[in-house]
Amino acid sequence: QVQLVESGGGLVQTGGPLRLSCAASGSIFSINAMGWYRQAPGKQRELVALISSGGSTNYADSVKGRFTISRDNAKNTVYLQMNSLKPEDTAVYYCNIVTSGMRSYWGQGTQVTVSS
């Protein structure tokens, strides 16, 4: 009964900004953590950014200083603000939440393409 709907992906030029959103709905009691993962063709899925229930954040080294993860608890929504995008950021981005019951849910994925 939990659904994550992602939006905001698209085609951008190198150096440009893009903001991804992921809204969770359904039978959610509480959320322990929200995160963004990405997967490029032929590569493993990797964690991009994570925000805990306490507000602590973690970022992959490759995006530190460029990406910012944030959340709106009232709306059960997590955002990923991406700045100074590079072609190597091109991937399908997936949002993920872990509930207080330690159940994990995934969004449908949204394509981000950074052109040079």
C-alpha positions as CSV (number, residue, x, y, z in Angstrom):
1,Q,0.0,0.0,0.0
2,V,3.0,2.3,-0.1
3,Q,3.8,4.1,-3.3
4,L,6.7,6.3,-4.2
5,V,6.2,8.6,-7.2
6,E,9.3,10.3,-8.6
7,S,9.3,13.4,-10.8
8,G,11.8,16.0,-12.1
9,G,14.0,14.0,-14.3
10,G,14.9,15.0,-17.8
11,L,17.6,16.2,-20.2
12,V,20.0,19.0,-19.1
13,Q,23.2,20.5,-20.2
14,T,26.5,20.1,-18.4
15,G,26.7,22.5,-15.5
16,G,23.0,22.8,-15.2
17,P,20.7,22.2,-12.3
18,L,17.9,19.7,-11.8
19,R,15.6,18.9,-8.9
20,L,14.2,15.5,-8.3
21,S,11.2,14.9,-6.1
22,C,9.8,11.7,-4.6
23,A,6.5,11.7,-2.8
24,A,5.5,8.7,-0.6
25,S,1.9,7.8,0.0
26,G,-0.1,5.0,1.6
27,S,0.2,3.1,4.8
28,I,3.2,4.8,6.3
29,F,3.5,5.1,10.1
30,S,6.9,6.8,10.1
31,I,10.0,7.0,8.0
32,N,13.5,6.2,9.3
33,A,15.4,7.3,6.3
34,M,15.0,8.5,2.7
35,G,17.6,8.2,0.0
36,W,18.4,8.5,-3.7
37,Y,20.2,5.8,-5.7
38,R,21.2,5.8,-9.3
39,Q,22.1,3.2,-11.9
40,A,23.8,3.8,-15.2
41,P,23.7,1.2,-18.0
42,G,26.2,-1.6,-17.3
43,K,27.0,-0.3,-13.8
44,Q,25.9,-1.3,-10.3
45,R,23.3,0.7,-8.5
46,E,24.9,3.2,-6.1
47,L,23.8,5.3,-3.2
48,V,23.9,9.0,-4.1
49,A,22.5,10.6,-0.9
50,L,20.8,9.6,2.3
51,I,18.9,11.6,4.9
52,S,18.0,10.0,8.3
53,S,15.1,10.6,10.5
54,G,17.3,12.8,12.6
55,G,18.3,14.9,9.7
56,S,21.8,13.6,9.2
57,T,22.9,13.4,5.6
58,N,25.5,11.3,3.7
59,Y,26.6,11.8,0.1
60,A,28.6,9.8,-2.4
61,D,32.1,11.4,-2.8
62,S,31.3,12.0,-6.5
63,V,28.4,14.3,-5.7
64,K,29.6,16.1,-2.5
65,G,29.3,19.8,-2.9
66,R,27.0,19.6,-5.9
67,F,24.0,17.7,-4.7
68,T,21.7,18.4,-1.7
69,I,19.2,16.0,-0.2
70,S,16.3,17.4,1.8
71,R,12.9,16.3,3.0
72,D,9.5,17.6,3.9
73,N,8.2,15.3,6.7
74,A,4.7,16.7,6.5
75,K,4.4,15.7,2.9
76,N,6.5,12.5,3.1
77,T,8.6,13.9,0.3
78,V,12.3,13.8,-0.4
79,Y,14.1,16.0,-2.8
80,L,17.4,15.9,-4.5
81,Q,18.8,19.2,-5.8
82,M,21.5,18.6,-8.3
83,N,23.8,21.4,-9.4
84,S,26.8,21.6,-11.6
85,L,25.7,18.4,-13.4
86,K,28.3,16.3,-15.3
87,P,27.8,13.7,-18.0
88,E,28.9,11.1,-15.6
89,D,25.8,11.9,-13.5
90,T,23.6,10.4,-16.3
91,A,21.6,7.5,-14.9
92,V,18.2,6.4,-13.8
93,Y,17.6,7.8,-10.3
94,Y,15.6,5.9,-7.8
95,C,14.3,7.1,-4.5
96,N,14.0,4.8,-1.5
97,I,12.5,5.0,1.9
98,V,12.9,2.8,4.9
99,T,10.0,2.8,7.4
100,S,10.2,2.5,11.2
101,G,9.3,-1.2,10.6
102,M,12.5,-1.5,8.5
103,R,10.5,-2.1,5.3
104,S,12.1,-0.7,2.2
105,Y,10.2,0.8,-0.7
106,W,11.4,2.1,-4.1
107,G,10.2,4.6,-6.6
108,Q,9.8,3.8,-10.3
109,G,12.9,5.5,-11.4
110,T,13.4,8.7,-13.4
111,Q,15.9,9.2,-16.1
112,V,18.5,12.0,-15.8
113,T,20.6,12.7,-18.9
114,V,23.4,15.3,-18.9
115,S,24.6,16.2,-22.3
116,S,27.9,17.8,-23.1
